[in-house]
């Protein structure tokens, strides 16, 4: 079967991030030419050894600057918008910038556009993250009607900032608070997300104009997730459920590791609704977190790889 992505120019806006780096590897393996467009593209230089001569380009692009966005997508066969933040300027980064990128992709004759949204996207949400992701979806669809929108759950990987954060805390603290202990999550592996997006880009006729929910095979509560990490480390820890009111107060304080946006998302849970096509419709059989956790937690065990794990 002919590789539809061979030598196609795919622009990854925000391609220096966690998902972008994994997605770039998937696309490079398909023979694409990749342009990593980001404010600090040099942070993705580790991708260079994975590319052939002339296959990978790093392009400075601040998505606050419409001209920079337009320049970054020039000549693109496909554009993938990956920018996401819980920090400031979410309207600009999630919505306005995405809309400009979609307009430029349409004007430039790109065949495919993919927008990385979130399962939490909701125009009526009180949370800025969820509402601006929903606004981004609307602006992208208005400018590029055949765009594919993907809504992932919490994305995990060996180099993420989610599982790794909890792993570090569990390794070093005898007791930990658990915010939203009963909140359900459906974590999805980053390489499964990369494969799903690649499929959408490769076949915009089949997948354009659709919205997909990308979720893993298992639903875990936050309490269960903490316990699974502790078990994989071979550690006994006390987990203290935190009441919702106290969690909301903690998230509202400056300098804490959880923002009010993140608390809003966590409180509501992050699982697929089942009302939209899922990751299987993009040809991906998602892998569970349990498949990787024991291997990833080796470095967090008391004696590392020399720790004796009981059956």
C-alpha positions as CSV (number, residue, x, y, z in Angstrom):
1,X,0.0,0.0,0.0
2,X,1.3,3.4,-0.9
3,X,2.4,5.6,2.0
4,X,0.2,8.7,1.6
5,X,2.5,10.8,3.9
6,X,5.8,10.1,2.1
7,X,7.6,13.5,1.6
8,X,4.6,15.5,2.7
9,X,5.3,18.7,4.7
10,X,3.6,18.5,8.1
11,X,3.8,21.5,10.3
12,X,3.6,20.9,14.1
13,X,2.6,24.2,15.8
14,X,3.7,23.6,19.4
15,X,5.7,20.6,18.2
16,X,8.4,21.0,20.9
17,X,6.0,19.8,23.6
18,X,5.4,16.4,25.2
19,X,2.8,15.2,22.5
20,X,4.7,17.0,19.7
21,X,8.0,15.2,20.3
22,X,6.3,11.8,20.2
23,X,4.1,12.8,17.2
24,X,7.2,14.0,15.3
25,X,8.8,10.6,15.7
26,X,5.7,8.8,14.4
27,X,5.5,11.1,11.4
28,X,9.3,11.0,10.6
29,X,9.0,7.2,10.5
30,X,6.3,7.6,7.9
31,X,8.7,9.6,5.7
32,X,7.1,13.1,6.3
33,X,9.1,16.3,6.2
34,X,8.5,17.9,9.6
35,X,8.5,21.6,10.5
36,X,8.5,22.1,14.3
37,X,7.1,25.5,14.8
38,X,7.3,26.8,18.3
39,X,8.4,29.8,20.4
40,X,11.4,27.9,21.5
41,X,11.9,25.2,18.8
42,X,15.4,24.4,20.0
43,X,13.9,22.5,22.9
44,X,13.1,19.7,20.4
45,X,16.6,19.3,19.0
46,X,16.7,15.8,20.4
47,X,14.6,14.8,17.4
48,X,17.5,15.5,14.9
49,X,19.2,12.1,15.1
50,X,15.8,10.5,14.1
51,X,15.5,12.4,10.9
52,X,17.1,12.0,7.5
53,X,19.0,14.9,5.8
54,X,16.5,17.6,5.1
55,X,13.6,15.9,6.8
56,X,13.3,18.0,9.9
57,X,13.2,21.8,10.2
58,X,12.9,24.0,13.3
59,X,10.9,27.2,12.9
60,X,10.5,30.0,15.5
61,X,6.8,30.8,15.9
62,X,5.2,32.8,18.7
63,X,1.5,32.2,18.4
64,X,0.8,35.6,19.8
65,X,2.0,36.9,16.4
66,X,-0.4,36.2,13.5
67,X,2.3,36.8,10.9
68,X,4.5,34.3,12.5
69,X,1.7,31.7,12.4
70,X,1.0,32.4,8.8
71,X,4.7,32.1,7.9
72,X,5.1,28.8,9.8
73,X,2.4,27.1,7.8
74,X,3.5,28.3,4.3
75,X,3.7,25.4,1.9
76,X,2.3,22.9,4.4
77,X,0.4,19.8,3.2
78,X,-0.9,19.3,6.7
79,X,-1.0,21.4,9.9
80,X,-1.3,20.1,13.4
81,X,-2.1,22.6,16.2
82,X,-0.8,21.2,19.5
83,X,-0.5,24.4,21.7
84,X,-1.8,24.0,25.2
85,X,-1.3,25.7,28.6
86,X,-2.8,26.1,32.0
87,X,-1.1,29.4,32.3
88,X,-1.9,32.9,31.0
89,X,-3.2,33.9,27.6
90,X,-5.3,30.7,27.1
91,X,-7.8,32.5,24.8
92,X,-4.9,33.5,22.5
93,X,-3.0,30.2,22.7
94,X,-5.9,27.8,22.5
95,X,-8.4,29.7,20.4
96,X,-7.3,32.8,18.5
97,X,-4.0,31.3,17.4
98,X,-5.6,28.1,16.3
99,X,-8.2,30.0,14.2
100,X,-5.4,32.0,12.5
101,X,-3.5,28.8,11.8
102,X,-6.6,27.2,10.3
103,X,-7.3,30.2,8.1
104,X,-3.7,30.2,6.9
105,X,-3.8,26.4,6.2
106,X,-6.9,26.9,4.1
107,X,-5.4,29.8,2.2
108,X,-2.3,27.8,1.5
109,X,-4.1,24.8,0.2
110,X,-3.2,22.4,3.0
111,X,-5.0,19.0,2.7
112,X,-5.4,18.3,6.4
113,X,-5.6,20.1,9.7
114,X,-5.8,18.5,13.2
115,X,-6.6,20.4,16.4
116,X,-5.5,18.9,19.7
117,X,-8.3,19.7,22.1
118,X,-9.4,18.0,25.3
119,X,-12.1,15.7,26.7
120,X,-12.9,18.6,29.0
121,X,-13.7,21.1,26.2
122,X,-17.0,22.8,26.9
123,X,-18.1,26.3,25.8
124,X,-20.3,26.5,29.0
125,X,-17.5,25.6,31.4
126,X,-16.5,27.9,34.2
127,X,-12.9,26.8,33.6
128,X,-10.8,28.9,31.2
129,X,-9.0,25.9,29.9
130,X,-12.1,23.9,28.9
131,X,-13.9,27.0,27.5
132,X,-11.0,28.2,25.4
133,X,-10.4,24.7,24.0
134,X,-14.0,24.6,23.0
135,X,-13.6,28.1,21.4
136,X,-10.5,26.8,19.6
137,X,-12.5,23.9,18.1
138,X,-15.2,26.4,16.9
139,X,-12.7,28.8,15.3
140,X,-10.8,25.9,13.6
141,X,-14.0,24.4,12.2
142,X,-15.1,27.8,10.9
143,X,-11.8,28.4,9.1
144,X,-11.1,24.8,8.0
145,X,-14.4,22.8,7.9
146,X,-12.7,19.5,7.1
147,X,-10.4,19.8,10.2
148,X,-10.1,16.8,12.5
149,X,-10.5,17.5,16.2
150,X,-9.1,15.1,18.7
151,X,-10.1,15.2,22.4
152,X,-7.7,13.2,24.6
153,X,-8.0,12.3,28.2
154,X,-5.0,12.7,30.5
155,X,-2.0,11.7,28.3
156,X,0.7,9.6,30.0
157,X,4.2,8.6,28.9
158,X,7.6,7.9,30.4
159,X,8.6,11.6,30.0
160,X,5.2,13.1,31.0
161,X,4.7,15.7,33.8
162,X,1.7,13.8,35.3
163,X,2.6,10.2,36.3
164,X,6.2,11.3,36.9
165,X,5.1,14.1,39.3
166,X,3.1,11.8,41.4
167,X,5.8,9.1,41.2
168,X,8.4,11.6,42.7
169,X,6.0,12.6,45.5
170,X,5.2,9.1,46.4
171,X,8.8,8.1,46.4
172,X,9.7,10.8,48.9
173,X,6.8,11.4,51.2
174,X,5.3,8.9,53.6
175,X,1.8,10.4,53.4
176,X,0.2,12.3,50.5
177,X,-3.1,14.3,50.1
178,X,-5.2,13.1,47.2
179,X,-7.3,15.8,45.5
180,X,-10.5,14.6,43.9
181,X,-9.9,11.0,45.1
182,X,-13.1,9.7,43.4
183,X,-12.5,11.6,40.1
184,X,-12.4,9.1,37.2
185,X,-9.7,9.3,34.6
186,X,-9.2,7.3,31.4
187,X,-5.5,7.8,30.8
188,X,-4.2,7.4,27.2
189,X,-0.6,6.6,26.1
190,X,1.1,9.4,24.3
191,X,2.3,7.1,21.5
192,X,-1.3,5.9,20.9
193,X,-2.3,9.6,20.6
194,X,0.5,10.1,18.1
195,X,-0.6,7.2,16.1
196,X,-4.2,8.3,16.1
197,X,-3.3,11.9,14.9
198,X,-1.0,10.4,12.2
199,X,-3.9,8.3,10.9
200,X,-6.1,11.4,10.7
201,X,-3.5,13.3,8.8
202,X,-2.8,10.5,6.4
203,X,-6.5,10.1,5.4
204,X,-8.3,13.5,5.7
205,X,-11.0,12.3,3.3
206,X,-12.1,9.7,5.9
207,X,-11.4,11.6,9.1
208,X,-11.8,15.3,8.2
209,X,-14.7,17.1,9.7
210,X,-15.0,14.6,12.6
211,X,-14.3,14.8,16.3
212,X,-12.7,11.9,18.1
213,X,-12.4,11.0,21.8
214,X,-9.0,9.6,22.6
215,X,-9.0,7.6,25.8
216,X,-7.3,4.5,27.2
217,X,-9.0,1.2,27.9
218,X,-9.1,1.6,31.7
219,X,-10.9,4.0,34.0
220,X,-9.1,4.8,37.3
221,X,-10.0,7.1,40.1
222,X,-7.3,9.4,41.4
223,X,-7.1,7.3,44.6
224,X,-6.6,4.1,42.5
225,X,-3.9,5.9,40.4
226,X,-1.9,6.9,43.4
227,X,-2.1,3.4,44.8
228,X,-1.1,1.8,41.5
229,X,2.0,4.0,41.4
230,X,2.9,3.2,45.0
231,X,2.4,-0.6,44.4
232,X,4.7,-0.4,41.3
233,X,7.4,1.3,43.4
234,X,7.0,-1.4,46.1
235,X,6.2,1.3,48.7
236,X,3.5,1.5,51.4
237,X,2.0,5.0,51.6
238,X,-0.8,6.7,53.4
239,X,-3.2,8.5,51.0
240,X,-5.4,11.2,52.6
241,X,-8.6,12.1,50.6
242,X,-9.0,15.9,50.5
243,X,-12.6,17.3,50.6
244,X,-13.6,19.2,47.5
245,X,-14.0,22.5,49.3
246,X,-10.5,22.4,50.6
247,X,-9.2,21.3,47.2
248,X,-10.8,24.3,45.6
249,X,-9.3,26.6,48.2
250,X,-5.8,25.1,47.7
251,X,-6.0,25.4,43.9
252,X,-7.0,29.1,44.2
253,X,-3.9,29.9,46.2
254,X,-0.9,31.4,44.3
255,X,2.2,29.2,43.8
256,X,0.5,25.8,44.3
257,X,1.2,23.0,41.9
258,X,-2.5,22.8,40.9
259,X,-4.5,25.7,39.3
260,X,-8.2,26.3,39.6
261,X,-8.5,25.2,35.9
262,X,-6.9,21.9,36.7
263,X,-9.1,21.4,39.7
264,X,-12.2,22.1,37.7
265,X,-11.2,19.4,35.2
266,X,-10.2,17.0,37.9
267,X,-13.4,17.4,39.8
268,X,-15.5,16.6,36.7
269,X,-13.4,13.6,35.7
270,X,-11.8,13.0,32.4
271,X,-13.4,10.0,30.7
272,X,-14.8,9.5,27.2
273,X,-18.6,10.2,26.8
274,X,-19.0,7.5,24.2
275,X,-21.2,9.8,22.1
276,X,-18.4,10.5,19.7
277,X,-16.1,8.1,17.8
278,X,-13.2,6.8,19.9
279,X,-9.6,6.1,19.3
280,X,-10.4,2.7,17.8
281,X,-12.0,4.4,14.8
282,X,-8.6,5.8,14.0
283,X,-7.2,2.3,13.9
284,X,-5.6,2.3,17.4
285,X,-6.0,-0.3,20.1
286,X,-5.1,1.7,23.2
287,X,-2.7,0.3,25.7
288,X,-3.3,0.5,29.5
289,X,-1.1,2.3,31.9
290,X,-0.6,-1.0,33.8
291,X,1.4,-2.3,30.8
292,X,4.2,0.3,31.5
293,X,4.0,1.3,35.1
294,X,6.2,-1.4,36.6
295,X,9.0,-0.7,34.2
296,X,8.8,3.1,34.6
297,X,8.8,2.9,38.4
298,X,12.1,1.1,38.6
299,X,14.0,4.3,39.1
300,X,11.7,5.3,41.9
301,X,12.1,2.1,43.9
302,X,14.3,2.2,47.1
303,X,17.0,0.1,45.5
304,X,16.2,0.8,41.8
305,X,16.5,-2.2,39.6
306,X,18.0,-4.2,42.5
307,X,14.7,-4.0,44.4
308,X,13.2,-7.4,44.9
309,X,9.5,-7.4,43.7
310,X,7.3,-9.9,45.4
311,X,4.8,-11.7,43.1
